[in-house]
Amino acid sequence: MSTAATSVRTGQVLADLLPASRVRDAALVIGGAALTGLAAQLSVPIPGTPVPVTGQTFAALLVGTSLGAGRGFLSLALYALAGVAGVPWFAGGGSGAAAPSFGYVLGMLLAATVVGALARRGGDRDVWRTAGTMLLGEAIIYAVGVPYLAFATGMSATAAIAAGLTPFLIGDALKAALAMGLLPTAWKLVDRK
């Protein structure tokens, strides 16, 4: 990538490459919420835990990095608020804030904001920075989701970690690896034009 291309892209996220308008921003926020809701339907129950494996964490992190902190936050806030209001687009077609896994939704809101801010600083431009950005995002999701799971179910901290973190580590590593390929490749394609 040339120095000119690098300086032009500094401070941008992928969504900034589209022509700027309020309509664009609204469409991106709604689209990010919808993508997260659709990805949540890719849900596989895991025996021994009320938390399924879903595509929504990957979607939330992808939304955050692609849209940036502000639009990523708004997108995941819309996703969370619509789900609490009854839209059946949480994991497995669920809705409402009573589910023991709702803490992960709250964690995704925070994670999308953080990874969006990191993407604006270049955290999605190469494989290793993208890996760090995604792993931090996953850690934030767990930092909110696991304590919420413990509180909502009455599990001990150890039981909540065993049910709400440990079974998901391999899948999350695979999701991070996918992002490590997708995001830097998208930037390389954009910079070739």
N, C-alpha and C positions, 0 to 999 in steps of 0.2 A: 504494500500500500504506500502511496506516495505521501510526502510531507503535506502537500496541499490537501489531499483527501483526508488525512488525519486531522488537520486543523479545522476543516469544515465540519467534521463529524463530532468534534469535541463538544460535550454538553448536550448532545442529542440522544434520543432513543429512537427506535425504529419507527414509531408512530409519528415522530416529528418530520419524517421524510414525506408524508402526505401533505397536500395543500392545507394550510391552516384555516380553520373556521370553527365557530361554535357547533355547527352541525357535525363536523368531523369529530370533534371531541365528544359530543353526546353519543354519536354512533359508536365510537370506540368504547366508551364506558358501558353502554348497553350491550354491545357485542362481547366485551370481556366478561360481563356478568353472565350472559347467555352461554358462552363457551365454558365457563366454570360450572354452570348448572348442568350442561350436557355431559361434561367430563365426569361429574359426580355420579352419573347414571352408569358409568363403567365401574361397577361395584361388585366386589367379591367378598362374601363374608368369611371371617376367619374364626375357626372354632376357639372358644375360650375367651373371646373379646367382643364387646359390643361395637368395636370400631372396625369397619370393613376396609379393605384395600380399594382405593378409588383412583380415578384420574384427576380428581379435583385439585389435589395439591400441586401437581405438575401444571395444570391450567392456571392456577392462581399465581404461581411463580412466573410462568410465561407471560401472563397478562401484566404483572408488575414490571418485568424487565422490558417488555415491548412498549408499554404505554407510559412508563415513568411513574414517579411516586404519586403525584396528584391524581392523575387519571386512574392509576392502579388502585389507589385507596378508594376512590369513588366507585369504581367498578366492583370491588369486593364488598364495599359498604352496601351497594345496591343489591348484590347477590345475597348478603346476609339479611338485610331488611326485608326483601321480598320473601325470602325463605321463612323468616319469623312471622310474616304476615299471612303465610299459608301457601305460597307457591311451592309445589312439591318437587323441588329441584335440589334438595340436599341428597346425600348418599342414599341410594335405593329408593328415591322418590319421597323421601321424608321432608318434613317442614317443622317449623317451630323451634323454640329455644330450649325445650325440655330434654332433648336427646343428650345422652352422655357424651356424644362426640361433637356437640356444638362448640366446645372450646377450640377445636381444631379450625372451625370456620372463623372464629375470632382471631386465632393465630395467623390464618391465611391473610386476613385483612392487614394485620401489622406487617407480615412478611412481604406482601406485595408492595407495600409502601417502602420498606427498606431496600428490597432488591431493585425497585424502580429508581431509587436515589443512587444506588451503586451503579446501575446501568448508565445513568446519565454521566457518571464519572468514568465510564469505560469498563465497567464490570462484566460486560457481556461481549467484549470484542475479541477475546482469544480463549482458547480452551481452558487454561488454568485459572484465569480470572473468572470465567463463567462457572467453573467448578466451585470456586470459593464463594461466589455470590449465591449459587443454588444451595450449597451446604449450609450457609448462614441462614438462608430463608427457611430451609427445613428445620434447622435448630430452633428458630423463632416459633414455628408452628408447634413443635413439640413442647417448647417452654410454656406455651399457653394451654395447649390441648391436654397434656398429661395431667397437670394439676387440676384442671377442670374435670377431667374424667374421674380423678380420685375423689374430688368434692361431690360430684353428681351421683356417684355410685357408692360412696362410703369405703372405697378401696384404700388400702394403705399405699404409701408412696411406692414401695417395692412392687406391690401388685399392679399398680397403675403403670409403672414402667414396663413390667412384664407383659401387660395386656395392651398398652397403648403406645409403646415405642419399639421394643425389641423385635416384634414380628414384622415390622415395616422397614427395617434398615436396609435389607437387600433390595427391595423394590424401590426405595428412595434413591439408593445408589444408582440403580438403572435409570431412573428418571433424570437424575443429575447428569448421567452420561449422555442421555438423549439431548438434553439442553446444551451440553458441551459441544455437541455436533451441530445442532440447529442454529443457535444464535450467532456464533462466529461465522458460520457459513453464510447466513443471511447478510451480515455486514460485508463479507467479501464480495458477494454478488452485487450489493448496492454500490460498493466502491469501484467496481469494474465499469459501471455505467457512466 
